[in-house]
Amino acid sequence: QVQLVESGGGLVQPGGSLRLSCAASGSIIRFNTVDWYRQAPGKQRELVAAITSAGSTNYADSVKGRFAISRDNAKNTVFLEMNSLKPEDTAVYYCNIRATTLWGQGTQVTVSS
């Protein structure tokens, strides 16, 4: 059974950076669109970034210019590079294989001074 595992979250000061990873136990990532979502307390889960199997990317307006999604097919991993972090970026971040029920367990990102 394919599993997704997110990592890389933590506590960072405003203006700081983090790099999240989404690793799959199989090669499914290279053939599918992968989405990064986040969910803050009391809010709905929102789509943050996406990358297609061809490498095309898309971002929510709130993170455009600050976040970058990329993939390493050889490592079956998708990354989310987050720069210029703001307190409003605080959330649990999840990766998902689009149009499937495959989700990771999430990784907490907290932006606070």
Buried (B, 14 or more C-beta within 10 A) or exposed (E): EEEBBBBBBEEBEEEBEBBBBBBBEEEBBBEBBBBBBBBBEEEEEEBBBBBEEEEEEBBBEEBEEBBBBBBEEEEBBBBBBBBEBBEEBBBBBBBBBEEEEBBBEBBEBBBEE
